[in-house]
Amino acid sequence: MLYYLSLGSNLGDREQTLNAAKRLIEQQIGRITRCSSFFYSEPWGFESEHGFCNLCCAVETPLTPLAMLSATQAIEQALGRTKKSSDGHYSDRTIDIDIIRAFDKNGNEKAYYFQFSTFNLVIPHPLWQKRDFVRIPLAEIEQNK
């Protein structure tokens, strides 16, 4: 599988946290094939004095969508995230990793667009097109295929 992930941080040393998350993704999930530059944005969906640092990356892994969700949540916890957003209520966080899009490679070079939906995971992410902090970095990695 090929997953597009969005990473964001608005507490602590944001860039260092995102770099640590990328290292953990490489160690625990799979190979990062492309990564955007940092993108700075205001909080989305809530008010805070802390701005975000964001990036998107493409990751190749054999993990299923639910295993990928579990792995990204474990990385979030390892980097200090204690509370997940729920019911549209967002707050400051050290790290957030969202699965944005997925492609099933089926052992072929050509990747096929993949959709998935359960009560706790929807791929593609239902709000990604409304968020510049996802759309712009995602366009950067798609341009560099």
Residue frames relative to the residue before (quaternion, step in Angstrom):
aa qw qx qy qz dx dy dz
M 1.0000 0.0000 0.0000 0.0000 0.00 0.00 0.00
L 0.2018 -0.7217 0.6483 0.1347 3.50 -1.29 0.57
Y 0.0793 -0.8017 0.5924 0.0013 3.56 -0.69 1.14
Y 0.2362 -0.6989 0.6511 0.1786 3.52 -1.23 0.64
L 0.1059 -0.8022 0.5875 0.0107 3.54 -0.74 1.14
S 0.2101 -0.7214 0.6433 0.1470 3.52 -1.27 0.60
L 0.0932 -0.7892 0.6067 0.0210 3.56 -0.83 1.03
G 0.0523 0.8043 -0.5897 0.0511 3.55 -0.99 0.81
S 0.0195 -0.7795 0.6260 -0.0105 3.53 -1.21 0.65
N 0.0015 0.8088 -0.5875 -0.0246 3.57 -1.02 0.75
L 0.6671 0.4173 -0.3236 0.5255 3.59 1.20 0.45
G 0.8052 0.2520 -0.1950 0.5001 3.56 -1.10 0.69
D 0.7140 -0.3568 0.3266 0.5063 3.56 -1.19 -0.62
R 0.2867 -0.8296 0.4549 0.1502 3.55 0.17 1.35
E 0.6854 0.4836 -0.2972 0.4560 3.59 0.82 -0.96
Q 0.6417 0.5161 -0.3217 0.4673 3.58 0.99 -0.84
T 0.6433 0.5210 -0.3225 0.4591 3.59 0.98 -0.82
L 0.6657 0.4904 -0.3105 0.4689 3.61 0.92 -0.85
N 0.6402 0.5061 -0.3279 0.4758 3.60 1.01 -0.74
A 0.6315 0.5124 -0.3325 0.4776 3.61 1.02 -0.74
A 0.6362 0.5225 -0.3286 0.4628 3.59 0.99 -0.80
K 0.6386 0.5169 -0.3325 0.4630 3.60 0.96 -0.78
R 0.6403 0.5140 -0.3299 0.4658 3.60 0.96 -0.80
L 0.6769 0.4845 -0.2969 0.4679 3.60 0.93 -0.87
I 0.5955 0.5447 -0.3607 0.4675 3.59 1.08 -0.65
E 0.6644 0.4981 -0.3006 0.4691 3.59 0.91 -0.92
Q 0.6995 0.4753 -0.2719 0.4592 3.61 0.96 -0.84
Q 0.8260 0.3080 -0.1129 0.4584 3.57 0.86 -0.95
I 0.7635 0.3600 -0.1908 0.5010 3.59 1.15 -0.47
G 0.6926 -0.4248 0.3251 0.4840 3.58 0.61 -1.07
R 0.7092 -0.4707 0.3384 0.4012 3.51 -1.36 -0.09
I 0.3157 -0.7045 0.6038 0.1985 3.55 -0.94 0.96
T 0.2136 -0.8166 0.5282 0.0922 3.57 -0.55 1.16
R 0.7823 0.0122 -0.0026 0.6228 3.59 1.19 -0.56
C 0.0198 -0.7909 0.6116 0.0025 3.55 -1.13 0.64
S 0.4196 -0.7023 0.5178 0.2503 3.56 -0.99 0.83
S 0.5597 -0.5266 0.4909 0.4104 3.51 -1.34 0.00
F 0.6533 -0.4869 0.3869 0.4318 3.57 -1.28 0.15
F 0.1074 -0.7609 0.6385 0.0434 3.54 -1.13 0.78
Y 0.2079 -0.8006 0.5553 0.0866 3.57 -0.69 1.11
S 0.0542 0.8128 -0.5723 0.0943 3.55 -0.88 0.98
E 0.5377 -0.5708 0.5103 0.3532 3.49 -1.36 0.28
P 0.6303 -0.5161 0.3959 0.4238 3.62 -1.16 0.39
W 0.2441 -0.7526 0.5993 0.1217 3.56 -1.12 0.77
G 0.8346 0.2139 -0.1667 0.4795 3.55 -0.81 1.01
F 0.7781 0.1005 -0.0968 0.6125 3.58 1.31 0.05
E 0.4377 -0.6809 0.5195 0.2738 3.56 -1.26 0.32
S 0.1505 0.7594 -0.6199 0.1282 3.53 -1.05 0.89
E 0.4718 -0.6529 0.5087 0.3038 3.54 -1.19 0.49
H 0.6375 0.5315 -0.3072 0.4656 3.57 1.31 -0.22
G 0.2743 -0.7675 0.5602 0.1477 3.59 -0.63 1.13
F 0.4643 -0.6887 0.4962 0.2529 3.53 -1.29 0.43
C 0.1864 -0.6754 0.6932 0.1687 3.46 -1.40 0.44
N 0.0464 -0.8199 0.5689 -0.0438 3.58 -0.75 1.11
L 0.0516 0.7553 -0.6525 -0.0322 3.51 -1.38 0.20
C 0.2484 -0.7221 0.6149 0.1969 3.54 -1.33 0.22
C 0.0223 -0.7895 0.6128 0.0236 3.54 -1.15 0.61
A 0.3482 -0.6900 0.5964 0.2165 3.52 -1.32 0.48
V 0.0662 -0.8155 0.5745 -0.0223 3.56 -0.81 1.06
E 0.2205 -0.7474 0.6135 0.1278 3.56 -0.92 0.96
T 0.1717 0.7783 -0.5797 0.1696 3.56 -0.80 1.05
P 0.4646 -0.6592 0.4998 0.3159 3.59 -1.17 0.42
L 0.4593 0.7245 -0.4310 0.2799 3.61 1.24 -0.16
T 0.4546 -0.6389 0.5530 0.2817 3.53 -1.18 0.73
P 0.6911 -0.4808 0.3172 0.4366 3.62 -1.16 0.30
L 0.7007 0.4526 -0.2950 0.4660 3.63 0.82 -0.85
A 0.6199 0.5078 -0.3426 0.4904 3.61 1.09 -0.60
M 0.6208 0.5298 -0.3344 0.4712 3.58 1.07 -0.71
L 0.6337 0.5215 -0.3276 0.4681 3.60 0.95 -0.84
S 0.6579 0.5103 -0.3040 0.4630 3.58 0.90 -0.91
A 0.6694 0.5031 -0.2940 0.4609 3.59 0.96 -0.88
T 0.6722 0.4777 -0.3117 0.4720 3.61 0.92 -0.82
Q 0.6457 0.5093 -0.3269 0.4657 3.59 1.02 -0.70
A 0.6184 0.5282 -0.3426 0.4704 3.61 1.07 -0.66
I 0.6377 0.5074 -0.3253 0.4796 3.59 1.02 -0.74
E 0.6170 0.5342 -0.3434 0.4648 3.59 0.98 -0.80
Q 0.6732 0.4888 -0.2995 0.4671 3.60 0.87 -0.90
A 0.6403 0.5318 -0.3226 0.4507 3.58 0.98 -0.83
L 0.7308 0.3986 -0.2223 0.5075 3.58 1.13 -0.64
G 0.7185 -0.5230 0.2317 0.3956 3.56 1.18 0.51
R 0.4846 0.6445 -0.4671 0.3629 3.59 1.16 0.13
T 0.1427 -0.8265 0.5430 0.0419 3.54 -0.72 1.07
K 0.7936 0.2161 -0.0934 0.5610 3.58 1.14 -0.55
K 0.2822 -0.7462 0.5811 0.1609 3.56 -0.93 0.95
S 0.5182 -0.6000 0.5047 0.3417 3.54 -1.21 0.55
S 0.0296 0.7988 -0.6006 0.0167 3.55 -1.06 0.69
D 0.8503 0.1501 -0.1289 0.4876 3.53 -1.23 0.59
G 0.6898 -0.5065 0.2809 0.4344 3.58 1.03 0.78
H 0.5520 0.5741 -0.4074 0.4469 3.59 1.25 0.31
Y 0.0826 -0.8192 0.5674 -0.0104 3.55 -0.47 1.26
S 0.0404 -0.7859 0.6166 0.0215 3.56 -1.22 0.49
D 0.6944 -0.4313 0.3528 0.4553 3.56 -1.32 0.11
R 0.0423 0.8080 -0.5859 0.0455 3.55 -1.14 0.65
T 0.5346 -0.6229 0.4688 0.3262 3.52 -1.17 0.64
I 0.8019 -0.0537 0.0749 0.5903 3.58 1.03 -0.77
D 0.0057 -0.7486 0.6629 0.0104 3.51 -1.18 0.70
I 0.0409 -0.7788 0.6260 0.0036 3.56 -0.86 0.97
D 0.0472 -0.8016 0.5958 -0.0126 3.56 -0.63 1.16
I 0.3556 -0.6733 0.6032 0.2376 3.54 -1.14 0.74
I 0.2118 -0.8284 0.5132 0.0746 3.56 -0.47 1.24
R 0.7865 -0.0877 0.1084 0.6017 3.57 0.77 -1.05
A 0.1301 -0.7835 0.6024 0.0788 3.56 -1.25 0.38
F 0.1247 -0.7658 0.6292 0.0466 3.51 -1.24 0.66
D 0.2903 -0.7462 0.5793 0.1526 3.55 -0.93 0.97
K 0.2470 -0.8112 0.5166 0.1188 3.55 -0.48 1.21
N 0.1661 -0.8336 0.5113 0.1268 3.62 1.19 -0.47
G 0.6900 -0.4897 0.2826 0.4519 3.57 1.02 0.74
N 0.6175 0.5304 -0.3489 0.4644 3.58 1.26 -0.02
E 0.5861 -0.5539 0.4452 0.3892 3.55 -1.24 0.29
K 0.6753 0.4618 -0.2988 0.4913 3.59 1.02 -0.74
A 0.2462 -0.7764 0.5665 0.1249 3.55 -0.84 1.01
Y 0.2552 -0.7685 0.5725 0.1288 3.54 -1.01 0.84
Y 0.5430 -0.6407 0.4471 0.3078 3.53 -0.90 1.02
F 0.1648 -0.8125 0.5588 0.0175 3.54 -0.84 1.03
Q 0.0959 -0.7754 0.6223 0.0490 3.58 -0.99 0.89
F 0.0090 0.7911 -0.6084 0.0632 3.53 -1.07 0.83
S 0.0720 0.8115 -0.5775 0.0530 3.59 -0.97 0.75
T 0.1106 0.7280 -0.6703 0.0916 3.52 -0.98 1.05
F 0.7229 -0.4320 0.2959 0.4509 3.58 -1.25 -0.02
N 0.7956 0.3001 -0.1652 0.4997 3.63 1.08 -0.54
L 0.7751 0.2078 -0.1522 0.5769 3.60 1.24 0.12
V 0.0060 0.7632 -0.6457 0.0235 3.54 -0.95 0.98
I 0.0144 -0.7694 0.6377 -0.0340 3.56 -0.87 1.08
P 0.4541 -0.2387 -0.8411 0.1714 1.59 -1.48 2.01
H 0.6412 -0.5164 0.3974 0.4052 3.54 -1.25 0.54
P 0.4719 -0.7400 0.3969 0.2688 3.61 -0.63 1.07
L 0.7588 0.3830 -0.2149 0.4811 3.63 1.13 -0.42
W 0.3984 0.7718 -0.4566 0.1926 3.60 1.20 -0.13
Q 0.6808 0.5054 -0.3094 0.4306 3.62 0.93 -0.77
K 0.6507 0.5081 -0.3128 0.4696 3.61 1.24 -0.28
R 0.6935 0.4743 -0.2472 0.4826 3.58 1.28 -0.23
D 0.3738 -0.7403 0.5164 0.2135 3.58 -0.49 1.19
F 0.6457 0.5395 -0.3273 0.4299 3.60 1.03 -0.73
V 0.6627 0.3983 -0.3062 0.5553 3.58 1.31 -0.04
R 0.6768 0.5281 -0.3082 0.4099 3.60 0.75 -1.03
I 0.7079 0.4737 -0.2810 0.4422 3.60 0.80 -0.97
P 0.6891 0.4353 -0.3060 0.4919 3.67 0.80 -0.82
L 0.6194 0.5396 -0.3478 0.4519 3.60 1.06 -0.68
A 0.6313 0.5189 -0.3284 0.4736 3.59 0.99 -0.80
E 0.6253 0.5460 -0.3385 0.4430 3.59 1.04 -0.74
I 0.7179 0.4166 -0.2850 0.4794 3.63 0.83 -0.84
E 0.6180 0.5275 -0.3608 0.4578 3.60 1.07 -0.54
Q 0.6222 0.5402 -0.3281 0.4619 3.58 1.12 -0.65
N 0.7402 0.4129 -0.2138 0.4857 3.58 1.11 -0.69
K 0.2392 0.7926 -0.5261 0.1945 3.61 1.11 0.63
